[in-house]
Amino acid sequence: EMGIRARQDKDQNFKRLCLEYLPLKFSRRHGDPSRPWNKFSINTRSEVDGSKILDYQGNWRDIFQNWEALVHSYPEFIEGMIHKFLNATTFEGYNPYRVTKAGFDWEVIEPENPWSYIGYWGDHQIIYLLKFLEFIEIYYPGKLENYFSKDLFVYANVPYKIKPYEAILKDSKNTIEFDHNAEKNIQINRKEVGVDGALLTGRDALIYKVNLIEKILATVLAKVSNFIPEGGIWMNTQRPEWNDANNALVGNGVSMVTLYYLRRFLKFFEGILAKVSITEVAISSELLLCFNSIKKTLETHQFLLKGSISDTDRKQILDGLGAAASVYRQTIYNEKFSGEKETVFIDDIHSFVKIALQFMEHSIEANKRPDALYHAYNLMTIEADNAISISNLPEMLEGQVAVLSSGYLSTDAALEVLDGLKASALFRPDQYSYILYPNKVLPRFVDKNTISEAQIESSDLLKLLLKNDNKQIVTKDLVGNYHFNGNFNNVDYLIVKIVFTILAWITYMTTFIRMSYFNLQTKFIVRYSFLSIIFIMIAFFVNI
């Protein structure tokens, strides 16, 4: 009935609300209920009169994983699920933290809460959306084309701002800023107009509407713009993928898992484009500029696919892709969508998909291991000579699941992976099953933060500090072993401490020289001495 009313009514906002409506009362709580950040409520009855109500809420991953199974029992809900998914994604191609019947929520910065943090998970968009698109194409062939040119979709207005590409290169672990003013305005709008107050508006202050092609392109371009050839999809939005064990990969981790699924997504999209009857659609001029720039970057470097890609070429490709997405994001952050739509031909999208597939498949080949398995995650390092190097992490089960799901492997190649899995350290004969990671012998606590004698001897600075019994950077324990200062958290802490120590000594020496040779007035002596004390205190007590 809601679908019928949506098709009959001319109001685009009413159509959208009808199409994404789902008469569900299912929710799912993610993880341990004792986790302080795990706010959740399962509402099945009204608190007013006790009557049954329709309500659902849950973390993004949990809701859509469950709906993926639920839709097989209720296939008529698939349109609503797709609309709900896409209308809760941002113009950058990411999604908020939680989905509810009343809209969506995001994580906020809470200075008093040590558990609070913000960011976008990198695995939420491609595979979950793809499962829905594959399903609707099977049950309702050709249905997707109906939405290719209809502006029935919107963007979520999440108060996060992804930093420009150059800033991400400098610090890939801190890439998103929380916009407190935007958060305040969104909450005010929510109170005034309801859940639509959290949707992105254009320069005309109206809810900005786009078609299905634009939503798909925004999602795909978010991944392609972070594509590192022969490495995977760069995880630089302050969150890892589904596996919490990979938290440390944020910033320098590169996901082949998402690349495998992206290949499957692009292959599906290619098949859809080949069957459509329309030849062109209109998308936002800002996104079209991003699309054309990314497409040009891939075309310019297509000749490199004939062999291995060098570290320098890898950086050049990423620069072109990352800068295009950065310009797009900053334009919308600063100016909003202009409302101008420009034509993009289906053939141009088709050619982009084809060349993107070539790059994805080249990277899949580059990530095949000698044992017939495939790498799941890699590490990227930005080198001093304007290059990006890739190093591989140990084998992981999810990499094999993803590459088998990618659709790229032939039957024989898939059998090789399965045989390789059986012969790998991921297989447990006692359980006749697989584990996520191989068992590892990890160093004991007492073996960590230990500097060898050879390493000490290789550094004149460390030898001098030890000789002078200076324990600011390294110490020697009772049994003769060397350790970094136990207060250090990471290399950044050490850098800050060294910088402020140098500043303190420069200030001190400047004061001494001026006192000795220039008969400095008392007030200046006090001032320089005070600065020296401040720098010394910072050097000793600063903590990052």
C-alpha positions as CSV (number, residue, x, y, z in Angstrom):
1,E,0.0,0.0,0.0
2,M,2.8,2.4,0.8
3,G,4.5,1.6,-2.5
4,I,1.3,2.3,-4.4
5,R,0.8,5.7,-2.6
6,A,4.4,6.6,-3.3
7,R,4.0,6.0,-7.0
8,Q,0.7,8.0,-7.1
9,D,1.9,11.1,-5.1
10,K,3.9,13.8,-6.8
11,D,5.7,15.0,-3.6
12,Q,9.3,13.7,-3.7
13,N,9.8,13.8,0.0
14,F,6.5,11.9,0.6
15,K,7.6,9.3,-2.0
16,R,11.0,8.9,-0.2
17,L,9.4,8.4,3.2
18,C,6.9,5.8,1.8
19,L,9.6,3.9,-0.1
20,E,12.0,3.6,2.9
21,Y,9.2,2.7,5.4
22,L,9.6,-0.8,6.9
23,P,7.0,-2.3,9.2
24,L,9.6,-4.1,11.3
25,K,9.9,-4.6,15.1
26,F,13.3,-6.3,15.0
27,S,16.5,-4.9,16.6
28,R,19.9,-6.3,17.4
29,R,22.4,-5.4,20.0
30,H,26.0,-5.6,19.0
31,G,28.6,-7.0,21.4
32,D,28.8,-7.1,25.1
33,P,25.9,-5.2,26.8
34,S,28.4,-4.1,29.6
35,R,30.3,-2.0,27.1
36,P,29.8,1.6,28.3
37,W,29.4,2.9,24.7
38,N,26.7,0.3,23.8
39,K,23.6,2.3,24.1
40,F,20.6,0.3,23.0
41,S,16.9,-0.2,23.6
42,I,14.5,-2.9,22.4
43,N,11.0,-1.5,22.2
44,T,8.2,-3.9,21.5
45,R,5.4,-2.2,23.3
46,S,4.2,1.4,24.0
47,E,5.2,2.8,27.3
48,V,1.9,4.7,27.3
49,D,-0.7,2.0,26.9
50,G,1.3,-1.2,26.5
51,S,0.1,-1.8,22.9
52,K,2.4,-3.4,20.3
53,I,4.6,-1.0,18.4
54,L,6.8,-1.1,15.3
55,D,10.4,-0.1,16.2
56,Y,13.9,-1.1,15.3
57,Q,17.4,0.1,16.0
58,G,20.9,-1.2,15.9
59,N,24.4,-0.6,14.8
60,W,24.8,-0.3,11.0
61,R,26.5,-3.6,10.5
62,D,24.1,-5.6,12.7
63,I,20.9,-4.2,11.2
64,F,22.0,-4.9,7.6
65,Q,23.5,-8.2,8.3
66,N,20.2,-9.4,9.7
67,W,18.1,-7.8,7.0
68,E,20.2,-9.7,4.5
69,A,18.7,-12.9,5.9
70,L,15.3,-11.4,6.7
71,V,14.7,-10.3,3.1
72,H,14.6,-14.0,2.0
73,S,11.5,-14.4,4.1
74,Y,10.0,-11.0,3.1
75,P,11.3,-10.2,-0.4
76,E,8.8,-7.4,-0.8
77,F,10.8,-5.5,1.8
78,I,13.9,-5.3,-0.4
79,E,13.1,-1.9,-1.9
80,G,12.6,-0.3,1.5
81,M,15.8,-1.8,2.7
82,I,17.8,-0.4,-0.2
83,H,16.2,3.0,0.3
84,K,16.8,3.0,4.0
85,F,20.5,2.0,3.4
86,L,21.2,4.6,0.8
87,N,19.3,7.5,2.5
88,A,21.4,7.0,5.5
89,T,24.7,7.3,3.7
90,T,26.7,10.5,3.3
91,F,27.7,12.4,0.2
92,E,31.3,11.3,0.9
93,G,30.2,7.7,0.5
94,Y,30.2,6.6,4.2
95,N,27.5,5.8,6.8
96,P,26.7,6.8,10.4
97,Y,27.0,4.5,13.4
98,R,23.5,3.4,14.1
99,V,20.2,3.0,12.2
100,T,16.8,3.4,13.8
101,K,13.2,3.5,12.6
102,A,13.4,7.2,13.3
103,G,16.5,7.8,11.2
104,F,20.2,7.4,12.2
105,D,22.7,8.4,14.8
106,W,26.4,9.0,14.9
107,E,29.1,8.9,17.5
108,V,30.0,12.2,19.1
109,I,33.1,13.6,20.9
110,E,32.6,13.4,24.7
111,P,35.7,14.9,26.4
112,E,34.7,13.3,29.7
113,N,34.3,9.8,28.2
114,P,37.5,7.9,27.5
115,W,35.6,5.5,25.2
116,S,34.2,8.1,22.9
117,Y,35.6,8.3,19.4
118,I,34.4,9.0,15.9
119,G,35.1,7.7,12.4
120,Y,33.7,5.6,9.5
121,W,34.1,1.8,9.2
122,G,35.5,1.0,5.8
123,D,33.6,-2.3,5.2
124,H,30.1,-1.1,5.8
125,Q,29.2,0.2,2.4
126,I,30.2,-2.1,-0.5
127,I,29.3,-5.7,0.4
128,Y,26.1,-4.9,2.4
129,L,24.7,-2.8,-0.3
130,L,25.8,-5.3,-3.0
131,K,23.9,-8.1,-1.3
132,F,20.7,-6.1,-1.5
133,L,21.2,-5.1,-5.1
134,E,22.0,-8.6,-6.1
135,F,18.8,-9.8,-4.3
136,I,16.5,-7.3,-6.0
137,E,17.9,-8.0,-9.4
138,I,17.1,-11.7,-8.9
139,Y,13.6,-11.2,-7.5
140,Y,12.6,-8.1,-9.5
141,P,14.8,-8.0,-12.7
142,G,15.1,-4.5,-14.2
143,K,13.7,-2.8,-11.1
144,L,16.9,-0.9,-10.3
145,E,16.7,1.0,-13.7
146,N,13.5,2.6,-12.6
147,Y,15.5,4.6,-10.0
148,F,18.5,5.5,-12.1
149,S,17.1,8.9,-13.2
150,K,14.6,9.6,-10.4
151,D,15.8,12.0,-7.6
152,L,14.3,10.0,-4.7
153,F,17.4,9.6,-2.6
154,V,19.0,11.9,-0.1
155,Y,22.3,12.2,1.8
156,A,22.8,11.9,5.6
157,N,24.2,15.0,7.2
158,V,26.7,13.6,9.6
159,P,28.8,16.4,11.4
160,Y,32.1,14.9,10.5
161,K,34.6,16.5,8.1
162,I,37.2,14.4,6.5
163,K,40.4,16.3,6.2
164,P,42.0,17.3,2.8
165,Y,44.1,14.7,1.1
166,E,47.4,16.4,1.9
167,A,46.5,16.4,5.6
168,I,45.6,12.8,5.5
169,L,49.0,12.0,4.0
170,K,50.8,13.8,6.9
171,D,48.8,12.0,9.6
172,S,46.6,9.2,8.4
173,K,45.4,8.2,11.9
174,N,43.8,11.5,12.6
175,T,41.7,12.3,9.5
176,I,38.3,13.4,10.7
177,E,37.2,16.5,12.6
178,F,34.0,16.7,14.5
179,D,32.0,19.8,13.6
180,H,30.4,20.9,16.9
181,N,28.5,23.8,15.2
182,A,27.1,21.5,12.6
183,E,26.0,19.0,15.3
184,K,24.2,21.8,17.2
185,N,22.4,23.0,14.1
186,I,21.4,19.5,13.1
187,Q,19.9,18.8,16.5
188,I,18.0,22.1,16.3
189,N,16.6,21.1,12.9
190,R,15.6,17.7,14.2
191,K,13.5,19.3,16.9
192,E,11.9,21.6,14.4
193,V,11.1,19.3,11.4
194,G,11.8,15.8,12.8
195,V,14.1,13.2,11.4
196,D,14.5,15.0,8.1
197,G,16.4,17.7,10.0
198,A,19.4,15.4,9.8
199,L,19.5,15.3,6.0
200,L,21.9,17.3,3.9
201,T,20.5,20.4,2.3
202,G,21.7,22.4,-0.8
203,R,22.4,26.0,-1.1
204,D,18.7,26.7,-1.3
205,A,18.3,25.2,2.2
206,L,16.0,22.4,0.8
207,I,16.7,18.7,1.3
208,Y,19.1,17.8,-1.5
209,K,17.9,14.9,-3.7
210,V,19.7,12.7,-6.1
211,N,19.1,9.5,-8.1
212,L,20.3,5.9,-7.7
213,I,23.3,6.3,-10.1
214,E,24.6,9.2,-8.0
215,K,24.3,7.2,-4.8
216,I,26.1,4.2,-6.3
217,L,28.9,6.4,-7.7
218,A,29.4,8.2,-4.4
219,T,29.8,4.9,-2.7
220,V,32.1,3.4,-5.3
221,L,34.3,6.6,-5.7
222,A,34.8,6.7,-1.9
223,K,36.6,3.4,-2.2
224,V,38.4,4.0,-5.6
225,S,39.7,7.3,-4.3
226,N,41.5,5.4,-1.6
227,F,42.8,2.7,-3.8
228,I,46.5,1.9,-3.5
229,P,47.6,-0.3,-6.4
230,E,48.8,-3.8,-5.4
231,G,47.9,-2.9,-1.8
232,G,44.1,-2.5,-1.5
233,I,41.7,0.1,-0.1
234,W,43.4,2.5,2.3
235,M,41.7,2.5,5.7
236,N,42.1,6.1,6.7
237,T,38.8,7.1,8.3
238,Q,39.8,6.4,11.9
239,R,38.0,3.1,12.0
240,P,39.1,-0.4,10.9
241,E,36.8,-2.9,9.3
242,W,34.6,-5.4,11.1
243,N,37.3,-7.2,13.0
244,D,38.3,-5.4,16.2
245,A,41.6,-7.3,16.1
246,N,42.6,-5.0,13.2
247,N,42.2,-1.7,15.1
248,A,45.9,-1.1,14.9
249,L,45.6,-1.0,11.1
250,V,43.8,2.3,11.1
251,G,45.8,4.8,9.1
252,N,48.5,2.6,7.6
253,G,46.4,-0.5,6.9
254,V,45.2,-1.3,3.4
255,S,42.3,-3.7,2.8
256,M,42.4,-6.3,0.1
257,V,39.2,-7.7,1.7
258,T,37.2,-4.6,0.6
259,L,39.0,-4.6,-2.7
260,Y,37.8,-8.2,-3.4
261,Y,34.2,-7.1,-2.6
262,L,34.6,-4.0,-4.6
263,R,35.6,-6.1,-7.6
264,R,32.4,-8.1,-7.2
265,F,30.4,-4.9,-6.8
266,L,31.8,-3.4,-10.0
267,K,31.2,-6.7,-11.9
268,F,27.6,-6.7,-10.9
269,F,27.2,-3.0,-11.8
270,E,28.8,-3.6,-15.2
271,G,26.2,-6.3,-15.9
272,I,23.4,-3.9,-14.9
273,L,24.7,-1.1,-17.1
274,A,24.9,-3.4,-20.0
275,K,21.2,-4.1,-19.9
276,V,19.7,-0.7,-19.3
277,S,17.7,1.1,-22.0
278,I,18.6,4.7,-20.9
279,T,21.7,6.3,-22.3
280,E,22.3,9.2,-19.9
281,V,21.5,10.4,-16.5
282,A,22.0,13.7,-14.6
283,I,24.1,13.8,-11.5
284,S,25.5,16.6,-9.3
285,S,28.1,18.7,-11.1
286,E,30.4,18.5,-8.1
287,L,30.3,14.7,-8.1
288,L,30.7,14.6,-11.9
289,L,33.9,16.6,-11.6
290,C,35.2,14.1,-9.1
291,F,34.2,11.1,-11.3
292,N,35.9,12.6,-14.3
293,S,39.1,13.3,-12.4
294,I,39.3,9.8,-10.9
295,K,38.5,8.3,-14.3
296,K,41.3,10.3,-16.0
297,T,43.8,9.3,-13.3
298,L,43.1,5.6,-14.0
299,E,43.2,6.1,-17.8
300,T,46.5,8.0,-17.6
301,H,48.2,5.2,-15.6
302,Q,46.5,2.3,-17.4
303,F,49.7,1.4,-19.2
304,L,51.3,0.4,-15.8
305,L,49.1,-2.6,-15.6
306,K,51.4,-4.5,-17.9
307,G,53.7,-5.3,-15.0
308,S,54.4,-4.6,-11.4
309,I,53.8,-1.0,-10.2
310,S,56.7,0.8,-8.7
311,D,56.5,2.6,-5.3
312,T,56.8,6.0,-7.1
313,D,54.0,5.2,-9.6
314,R,51.9,3.9,-6.8
315,K,52.1,7.2,-5.0
316,Q,51.3,9.2,-8.2
317,I,48.2,7.1,-8.8
318,L,47.0,7.6,-5.2
319,D,47.7,11.3,-5.4
320,G,45.5,11.7,-8.4
321,L,42.7,9.6,-6.9
322,G,42.9,11.1,-3.4
323,A,43.1,14.7,-4.6
324,A,40.0,14.4,-6.7
325,A,37.9,13.1,-3.8
326,S,39.4,15.8,-1.5
327,V,38.4,18.6,-3.8
328,Y,34.8,17.2,-4.0
329,R,34.5,16.9,-0.2
330,Q,35.9,20.4,0.5
331,T,33.6,21.9,-2.0
332,I,30.5,20.5,-0.3
333,Y,31.8,21.3,3.2
334,N,32.5,24.9,2.3
335,E,29.8,25.7,-0.3
336,K,27.2,22.9,-0.2
337,F,25.7,21.4,-3.4
338,S,24.9,24.0,-5.9
339,G,21.9,22.2,-7.2
340,E,23.3,22.1,-10.7
341,K,23.0,18.7,-12.4
342,E,25.1,17.7,-15.4
343,T,24.7,14.8,-17.9
344,V,26.9,11.7,-17.6
345,F,26.5,9.1,-20.3
346,I,26.0,5.5,-19.3
347,D,28.8,4.5,-21.7
348,D,31.2,6.8,-19.7
349,I,30.2,5.1,-16.5
350,H,30.6,1.7,-18.2
351,S,34.1,2.5,-19.4
352,F,35.0,3.7,-15.9
353,V,33.8,0.5,-14.4
354,K,35.9,-1.5,-16.9
355,I,39.1,0.3,-16.2
356,A,38.5,0.2,-12.5
357,L,38.0,-3.6,-12.8
358,Q,41.3,-3.9,-14.6
359,F,43.1,-2.1,-11.7
360,M,41.3,-4.3,-9.1
361,E,42.1,-7.5,-10.9
362,H,45.7,-6.5,-11.3
363,S,45.9,-6.0,-7.6
364,I,44.3,-9.3,-6.9
365,E,46.9,-11.0,-9.0
366,A,49.7,-9.1,-7.1
367,N,48.3,-10.4,-3.8
368,K,48.4,-14.1,-4.5
369,R,50.8,-15.8,-2.0
370,P,53.2,-18.6,-2.8
371,D,51.0,-21.0,-0.8
372,A,48.0,-20.3,-3.1
373,L,46.2,-18.1,-0.5
374,Y,45.6,-14.4,-1.0
375,H,46.6,-11.5,1.2
376,A,43.8,-10.0,3.3
377,Y,45.4,-6.8,4.7
378,N,48.6,-5.0,3.9
379,L,50.6,-2.1,5.4
380,M,51.4,1.1,3.4
381,T,54.4,3.3,4.2
382,I,54.9,6.7,2.7
383,E,58.6,6.9,1.9
384,A,60.7,10.0,1.9
385,D,61.3,9.9,-1.9
386,N,57.6,10.5,-2.8
387,A,56.8,6.9,-2.9
388,I,54.5,4.4,-1.2
389,S,55.8,0.9,-0.3
390,I,53.6,-2.1,0.5
391,S,54.3,-4.8,3.0
392,N,52.2,-7.9,3.6
393,L,50.7,-9.1,6.8
394,P,50.3,-12.8,7.7
395,E,47.5,-14.9,6.2
396,M,44.0,-14.4,7.4
397,L,40.8,-16.4,6.9
398,E,38.7,-13.4,5.8
399,G,41.0,-12.7,2.9
400,Q,40.3,-16.2,1.5
401,V,36.5,-15.8,2.0
402,A,36.5,-12.5,0.3
403,V,38.6,-13.5,-2.7
404,L,36.5,-16.6,-3.2
405,S,33.4,-14.3,-3.1
406,S,35.0,-11.7,-5.6
407,G,34.0,-13.8,-8.6
408,Y,37.4,-13.2,-10.1
409,L,38.9,-16.7,-9.6
410,S,38.3,-19.5,-12.0
411,T,37.0,-22.8,-10.7
412,D,40.6,-24.3,-10.7
413,A,41.9,-21.2,-9.0
414,A,39.2,-21.4,-6.3
415,L,40.1,-25.1,-5.7
416,E,43.7,-24.0,-5.3
417,V,42.7,-21.6,-2.5
418,L,40.6,-24.3,-0.8
419,D,43.5,-26.8,-1.0
420,G,45.9,-24.1,0.2
421,L,43.6,-23.3,3.2
422,K,43.5,-27.0,4.2
423,A,47.3,-27.1,4.1
424,S,47.8,-23.8,5.9
425,A,48.2,-22.8,9.6
426,L,44.6,-21.5,9.5
427,F,43.3,-25.1,9.5
428,R,42.8,-26.9,12.8
429,P,42.8,-30.7,12.3
430,D,41.5,-31.3,15.9
431,Q,38.4,-29.4,15.1
432,Y,38.4,-29.9,11.4
433,S,37.7,-26.2,11.0
434,Y,39.5,-22.9,10.4
435,I,40.7,-20.1,12.7
436,L,40.8,-16.4,11.8
437,Y,44.6,-16.1,12.2
438,P,47.4,-18.6,12.7
439,N,48.5,-19.2,16.2
440,K,51.5,-17.0,17.0
441,V,54.2,-17.1,19.7
442,L,54.1,-13.6,21.0
443,P,56.9,-12.0,23.1
444,R,56.3,-12.0,26.8
445,F,55.8,-8.7,28.6
446,V,59.3,-8.7,30.1
447,D,60.7,-9.0,26.6
448,K,59.0,-5.9,25.2
449,N,60.6,-2.5,25.1
450,T,64.1,-4.0,25.3
451,I,66.9,-2.3,23.4
452,S,69.8,-4.5,22.5
453,E,73.5,-3.7,23.3
454,A,74.2,-3.4,19.6
455,Q,71.4,-0.9,19.1
456,I,72.8,1.2,22.0
457,E,76.3,1.1,20.6
458,S,75.0,2.3,17.2
459,S,73.8,5.6,18.7
460,D,76.2,8.2,19.9
461,L,73.3,10.1,21.5
462,L,72.1,7.1,23.6
463,K,75.6,6.3,24.7
464,L,76.2,9.9,25.8
465,L,72.9,9.9,27.7
466,L,73.7,6.7,29.5
467,K,77.2,7.9,30.3
468,N,75.8,11.0,31.9
469,D,73.1,9.0,33.8
470,N,70.4,10.9,31.8
471,K,67.2,8.8,31.9
472,Q,65.0,11.1,29.8
473,I,65.0,8.7,26.8
474,V,66.6,5.4,27.8
475,T,67.4,3.7,31.1
476,K,69.5,0.7,32.1
477,D,67.9,-1.8,34.6
478,L,69.5,-3.7,37.4
479,V,70.5,-6.7,35.2
480,G,72.0,-4.5,32.5
481,N,69.2,-4.4,30.0
482,Y,68.2,-1.2,28.2
483,H,64.7,0.2,27.8
484,F,63.0,3.3,26.5
485,N,61.5,5.6,29.1
486,G,58.4,3.9,30.4
487,N,56.3,7.0,30.1
488,F,56.6,7.0,26.3
489,N,53.5,6.1,24.4
490,N,54.9,6.1,20.9
491,V,57.4,7.8,18.6
492,D,55.3,11.0,18.6
493,Y,55.8,11.4,22.4
494,L,59.5,11.0,21.9
495,I,59.6,13.7,19.2
496,V,57.6,16.2,21.3
497,K,59.9,15.6,24.3
498,I,63.0,16.1,22.2
499,V,61.7,19.3,20.6
500,F,60.7,20.9,23.9
501,T,64.0,19.9,25.5
502,I,65.9,21.6,22.7
503,L,63.7,24.7,23.0
504,A,64.3,24.7,26.8
505,W,68.1,24.6,26.3
506,I,68.1,27.2,23.5
507,T,66.1,29.6,25.7
508,Y,68.4,28.9,28.7
509,M,71.6,29.4,26.7
510,T,70.1,32.6,25.1
511,T,69.5,34.0,28.6
512,F,72.9,33.0,29.8
513,I,74.7,34.6,26.8
514,R,72.7,37.8,27.1
515,M,73.3,38.0,30.9
516,S,77.0,37.5,30.4
517,Y,77.8,39.7,27.4
518,F,74.9,42.2,26.9
519,N,74.1,43.2,30.4
520,L,70.4,42.2,30.0
521,Q,67.9,44.0,32.1
522,T,66.4,42.1,35.1
523,K,62.9,42.0,33.6
524,F,64.2,40.3,30.4
525,I,66.3,37.8,32.5
526,V,63.2,36.9,34.4
527,R,61.2,36.5,31.2
528,Y,63.7,34.2,29.5
529,S,64.2,32.2,32.7
530,F,60.4,31.8,32.9
531,L,60.2,30.6,29.3
532,S,63.1,28.2,29.9
533,I,61.3,26.7,33.0
534,I,58.1,26.3,31.0
535,F,59.8,24.5,28.1
536,I,61.6,22.2,30.6
537,M,58.4,21.4,32.4
538,I,56.7,20.6,29.1
539,A,59.6,18.4,28.1
540,F,59.3,16.4,31.2
541,F,55.6,16.2,31.7
542,V,53.9,16.6,28.3
543,N,51.8,13.5,27.4
544,I,50.2,12.9,24.0
